[in-house]
Amino acid sequence: AMWELSEYFLDGWQDESGKLVLPSIVWIDSGYAAHTKAVYKFCRTANKKLGRDLFFPSKGYGEKQPQMSPYRAPSKKSKDVRFIGREYHLTYRPADRVFLAHVNSDAWKTELHDALAAERGEPAAGAGKK
């Protein structure tokens, strides 16, 4: 299923002007323990095949979800924290040979919901462009 989904993403889609749009990053939830290793393996293999990092296993954090801890952004990069983005950061897991995206689920879900609810052409309709 992940390989089929990756083909969909790699095909891209057209924006309103007809320009081909490709994803710059794809997060795949690896928080469910039974699927963690399979997600890690897929991301590692797919990125190697692509020759670049596009697919990242992710772990969501949020106050609004039961049994989840709130997201805590690191203040600076370190040996483990390799990148700090807007409401997410990447850590390297040497044993699994993957970068893991730690994601503020509340912030990203809110942004997506706002974008889906916005009228076409409104600034909120461009999720991720803030």
N, C-alpha and C positions, 0 to 999 in steps of 0.2 A: 504493500500500500504506500509506503514512503517513497519507493522508486517511482510509482505512478504519479504521486503528488509532485515529486521533484521535476518530472517531465513537464507537468502543467506550469510550474513556476518558470522553468527554463525556456518555455515557449513564449512567455511574456504575454502582454496584452496591449491593446491600443488605447491611447488617451483620446480625448475629444478631437484633437487635431490629426489623429491618425498615426502619431508617432509611437513606435514600439517602446514599451516600458518594461524593464526587467527589475526584479527585486535586488536590493543591495544587501539584504540580510534576511535570513529565514530562521525563525526560532521554532524548535520542535520540543514540545513539553516532554521532559524526561523525569518528571517528578513522581510518576507512578512506578514504584519499585520493580514491579514485574516487567516493565518495558525499558528501564533505564539503560541496561547494557545494549539492547537492540538499537535504541536511539543513538547512543554513543557510536556504535559500530557503523550505522548508516551514515552519520555525519562525517566521521573520519574517512570512510570509503568514498562517499560522494565528493567531498572536498578534494581528496587526492586525485580523483578522476577529472575534476574540473580544473585542478591546478591553482585553486584559490579557496579561501574560506568564505563560504556563502551560507552553509547550513550549520546551525549551532544548537546543541541540546540546551534546553532552558529549564530553569527552576523558578517558579513564580512565588512571590511573597505578597501578602496583603492582609490588611486588618479586617476587611469586609468578608473574607472567606473563613468558614469555620476550620479549625485545626491548622491554621497557617500563621506564621509569625510575620510581623510587619517588615517591609523592605527597609534595609539600612544601607545607604550608600557609603562606600568607603571614602575617606577624605583624601587619599592619595594612592598612587600606583605603588606596587611592591613586587616582590618576587612572585607572589601568587596572583595579585590583582594586576592584570596586564593592560586593561583599558577601562575607563570610566566614561559612560555615555549619559544621556538624559534619561534618568529613571531606570538605568540598568548598568551593569558592569560585567566584565569578562574575567574569569579566572582560568588558569591553565591547570588541567588535571593530568600530570605526567603519566600516571599509571594507566590512564585510558587514552592518552595522546589526543585529547580534545580540549577546546576552550568551552567552558560552561558559562552561559549567559544567566546571570541572576537578575530577575526582572521584577519591577514594581507592578504587579498585576493590576492593582487598583487604578494606577495612573494610566496605564495603557488601555485597559478596558473602557475607562471613562472617555479617553480620547477617541477611541473607535466608535463608541456609542454616540458621542457628539457629532462625529463626522457623518455617520449614517443617518442621523436625524436632521442634519442641515440641508437646506435647499441647495440645489446645484448652483455653483458660482459664489456661494458664501465662503468666507475665509475658513470657517470650521469644517467645510466639506473636504478640505485638503489635509486629511489626517497625516500627522508626522511632519508638517511643514511649519510648525510654530517655531 
